[in-house]
Amino acid sequence: MTGARPRLLAWLVALATCLGACAPAVGINEAPAGQAVPASPAQQAPASTAPPSATGLALEPQGTTAAAPTAAPTPAPPPAPVPQPYALNLYQEGDFVPQYTFDWCVAASIQMAHNLIDDTGGGTWADSTQQGELWEMARARSSNSYNGANPFGWAQVLTEAGMGPYQVVSIADYGEALQTAARAITETGRPVGLVMWSGRHAWVMSGFESIGDPARFPEFSVTGVRVQDPLYPHGSGQWGPSPEPNSLLTPEQLATQFVVREPRRWSSELPAGYLLVLPVAGA
């Protein structure tokens, strides 16, 4: 029995060794039963965390749209300009010329027109001999003139003397006639002839005052008229006194002597109205 016991122990040790070699190995990601397997770093990150981009910045979540810029408000249009008081006067001291006879008002008006246009002061027309020559020229160009000079001859001499072109116009409305004259002075820098006393006399309109510059406002109102009456200081018993040279008359004052001209023999082709010897723009 003594020899059998050691042999039994050796046999049991060999059996235990064989059983241990046959047991399955524990994998690298496996844990023995009853032990938790630690998670890898990737498995430990929350599922909602986005992976870093190549630049190290977090990527913008898909489907996000940048907000559109807000449009700037449209600025309000500037207020319309308001007509302001305006004045234009061609007259300079020495421009006035009296008529040397009671017939030569047209010739004196031609001399004054020259002086008003020529602002150099070196070529004043005022000689009585020249005035007589201008009257003869105007009369020769005035058909059916009762042996005198009419507005058509007046306009033609102004044009031929280098101050034109001028034309004769008849305007039915008084306010429109004043606006037409003021606009012509503004556009041309030349005076306007006024046919006074229903066609019997000649004045020169050398300037005006208004509410609104005619060059800027199609609609404006004439508040004053600058006039030269070659008959000054004599005047007329029927029509009234002659205003002083360069007088500023209101439209109402002017209307006492600047009246409608009915068609007569020399003006039969013109409608009734206020007659102007008008400078034409663009000459």
C-alpha positions in Angstrom: 0.0 0.0 0.0 2.9 2.3 0.6 4.1 2.2 -3.0 0.6 2.7 -4.4 0.0 6.1 -2.6 2.8 8.0 -4.3 1.7 6.7 -7.7 -1.9 7.9 -7.1 -0.7 11.4 -6.3 1.4 11.6 -9.4 -1.5 10.5 -11.5 -3.9 13.2 -10.0 -1.3 16.0 -10.7 -1.0 14.9 -14.3 -4.7 14.9 -14.7 -5.1 18.4 -13.4 -2.4 19.7 -15.8 -4.2 18.2 -18.7 -7.5 19.7 -17.8 -5.9 23.2 -17.5 -4.4 23.1 -20.9 -7.8 22.2 -22.5 -9.7 25.2 -20.9 -10.6 28.1 -23.5 -8.4 31.2 -23.3 -10.0 34.6 -22.3 -10.0 37.0 -25.4 -8.5 40.5 -25.2 -12.1 42.0 -25.2 -13.5 39.3 -23.1 -13.8 39.3 -19.3 -14.2 36.4 -17.1 -17.7 35.7 -16.1 -19.1 38.2 -13.6 -16.6 41.0 -14.5 -17.5 44.1 -16.6 -15.5 44.6 -19.8 -14.1 48.2 -19.8 -15.2 50.3 -22.8 -12.7 51.6 -25.4 -12.2 55.4 -25.7 -14.4 55.5 -28.8 -17.1 53.6 -27.1 -17.0 56.0 -24.1 -17.7 59.2 -26.2 -21.4 60.2 -26.2 -23.3 59.2 -29.3 -24.3 62.9 -30.1 -20.8 64.3 -30.1 -19.6 65.0 -33.7 -16.2 63.8 -34.7 -13.6 66.6 -35.1 -13.0 68.0 -38.5 -9.6 68.0 -40.3 -9.0 71.5 -39.0 -9.7 70.5 -35.4 -13.1 72.4 -35.4 -16.4 70.8 -34.8 -18.4 70.3 -38.1 -21.6 72.3 -38.5 -24.6 70.0 -38.1 -26.2 69.0 -41.4 -29.3 70.9 -42.6 -28.5 74.2 -40.8 -29.1 77.3 -43.1 -27.4 80.7 -42.5 -29.9 83.6 -41.8 -30.5 85.9 -44.8 -29.3 89.5 -44.4 -32.1 92.0 -43.7 -32.7 94.5 -46.6 -31.9 98.1 -45.8 -35.0 100.3 -45.8 -35.6 102.4 -49.0 -34.8 106.1 -48.3 -37.6 108.6 -48.6 -37.5 110.8 -51.7 -36.3 114.4 -51.1 -39.0 117.0 -50.8 -40.0 118.8 -54.0 -38.4 122.2 -54.3 -40.6 125.1 -53.4 -40.6 128.2 -55.6 -38.7 131.1 -54.1 -38.7 134.9 -54.9 -36.7 135.5 -58.0 -35.6 138.6 -59.9 -33.8 139.3 -63.2 -33.0 142.8 -64.5 -31.0 143.7 -67.6 -31.0 147.4 -66.9 -27.8 149.4 -66.2 -27.4 153.1 -65.8 -27.4 154.8 -69.1 -29.5 152.2 -71.0 -32.6 154.4 -71.2 -33.1 156.5 -74.3 -36.0 159.0 -74.8 -37.8 159.3 -78.1 -36.8 162.5 -79.8 -40.2 163.0 -81.5 -43.7 161.7 -80.6 -43.5 159.3 -83.5 -40.2 157.6 -82.8 -41.1 155.3 -79.9 -40.2 152.1 -81.9 -36.8 153.5 -82.8 -36.0 154.6 -79.3 -37.1 151.1 -78.1 -34.7 149.6 -80.6 -31.8 151.7 -79.2 -32.7 150.7 -75.6 -32.8 147.0 -76.6 -29.3 147.3 -78.0 -28.1 149.0 -74.8 -29.7 146.4 -72.6 -28.1 143.5 -74.5 -24.7 145.1 -74.8 -23.5 145.2 -71.1 -20.0 146.4 -71.9 -21.1 150.0 -71.6 -18.9 151.0 -74.6 -21.5 151.0 -77.4 -24.5 153.0 -76.1 -27.0 153.8 -78.8 -28.6 157.2 -77.9 -28.0 159.5 -80.9 -31.0 161.3 -82.3 -29.8 161.0 -85.9 -29.4 157.3 -85.5 -32.9 157.1 -83.9 -34.3 158.8 -87.0 -32.6 156.3 -89.2 -33.8 153.3 -87.2 -37.4 154.7 -87.4 -37.1 154.9 -91.2 -35.8 151.3 -91.3 -38.7 150.1 -89.2 -41.3 152.0 -91.2 -40.0 150.6 -94.5 -40.5 147.1 -93.1 -44.0 147.8 -91.7 -46.7 147.0 -94.2 -50.1 148.7 -93.7 -48.6 150.8 -91.0 -50.5 154.1 -91.6 -47.2 155.6 -92.7 -45.6 154.7 -89.4 -43.6 151.8 -87.8 -45.5 148.8 -86.5 -44.4 145.8 -84.4 -43.4 143.7 -87.4 -41.0 146.4 -88.6 -39.7 146.7 -85.0 -39.0 142.9 -84.8 -37.3 142.8 -88.2 -35.0 145.7 -87.4 -34.0 144.1 -84.1 -33.2 140.9 -86.0 -31.3 142.6 -88.8 -29.2 144.7 -86.4 -27.9 141.6 -84.8 -30.1 141.5 -81.7 -32.5 138.8 -82.9 -34.2 136.8 -83.9 -37.4 138.5 -82.7 -41.0 137.7 -83.5 -44.4 139.2 -82.9 -46.8 137.1 -80.8 -50.3 137.7 -79.6 -51.4 136.0 -76.3 -55.0 136.1 -75.2 -54.4 135.6 -71.4 -52.7 138.5 -69.5 -51.0 136.3 -66.9 -49.7 134.0 -69.7 -48.4 136.9 -71.6 -46.3 138.1 -68.6 -45.0 134.5 -68.1 -44.1 134.2 -71.7 -42.2 137.5 -71.6 -40.4 136.6 -68.4 -39.4 133.2 -69.7 -38.1 134.7 -72.9 -35.9 137.1 -71.0 -34.6 134.3 -68.8 -33.8 132.0 -71.7 -32.2 134.6 -74.1 -30.9 137.4 -71.9 -32.6 139.9 -74.2 -35.4 142.3 -73.5 -39.1 142.1 -74.7 -41.0 144.7 -76.6 -44.4 145.5 -75.2 -47.1 146.9 -77.6 -48.9 149.4 -75.4 -52.1 151.5 -75.6 -53.9 148.9 -77.8 -51.1 149.2 -80.4 -50.3 152.9 -80.3 -47.1 152.9 -78.3 -43.9 150.9 -77.6 -42.3 150.1 -74.2 -39.4 147.8 -73.4 -39.6 145.1 -70.7 -36.1 144.9 -69.2 -36.7 142.6 -66.3 -39.2 141.1 -63.8 -39.7 139.7 -60.4 -41.5 136.4 -59.7 -42.2 133.6 -57.3 -40.1 130.9 -58.9 -37.2 130.9 -61.4 -38.7 130.4 -64.9 -35.7 128.3 -65.7 -36.6 125.8 -63.0 -40.3 125.9 -62.6 -42.7 125.5 -65.5 -45.4 127.2 -63.4 -44.4 130.5 -61.7 -46.1 133.8 -61.1 -44.9 137.2 -62.2 -45.1 139.7 -59.4 -43.3 142.7 -60.9 -42.3 144.1 -64.3 -39.3 146.3 -65.1 -40.2 148.8 -67.9 -38.7 151.5 -70.0 -41.1 154.0 -71.5 -39.3 156.1 -74.2 -42.0 158.8 -73.8 -40.9 159.6 -70.2 -41.5 162.1 -68.7 -44.4 163.2 -70.8 -46.9 160.4 -70.5 -50.4 160.4 -71.9 -53.6 162.2 -70.9 -55.6 159.2 -71.9 -53.4 156.3 -70.7 -51.6 157.9 -67.8 -48.1 159.1 -66.8 -44.9 157.5 -68.0 -43.1 155.5 -65.3 -39.5 156.5 -64.6 -36.8 154.5 -66.3 -36.2 151.1 -64.6 -39.5 151.3 -62.7 -40.9 148.1 -61.2 -44.6 147.9 -61.8 -47.0 145.4 -60.4 -49.0 143.5 -63.0 -52.1 145.5 -62.0 -50.2 148.8 -62.6 -48.9 147.6 -66.0 -52.4 146.5 -67.0 -53.7 150.1 -67.1 -51.6 150.7 -70.2 -50.7 147.2 -71.5 -54.1 146.1 -72.9 -55.5 143.8 -75.5 -54.8 144.7 -79.1 -57.7 144.0 -81.5 -56.8 142.9 -85.0 -56.4 145.9 -87.3 -55.3 146.2 -90.9 -51.6 145.7 -90.2 -52.3 142.8 -87.7 -55.3 141.1 -89.3 -53.5 137.7 -89.3 -53.0 137.9 -85.5 -55.7 137.0 -83.0 -56.8 139.5 -80.4 -54.5 139.5 -77.4 -51.5 141.1 -75.7 -48.8 141.8 -78.3 -45.2 141.1 -77.5 -42.1 141.6 -79.6 -40.4 138.5 -78.3 -36.8 137.3 -78.5 -36.4 133.7 -79.7 -34.1 131.3 -77.9 -31.4 129.5 -79.6 -30.2 132.3 -81.8 
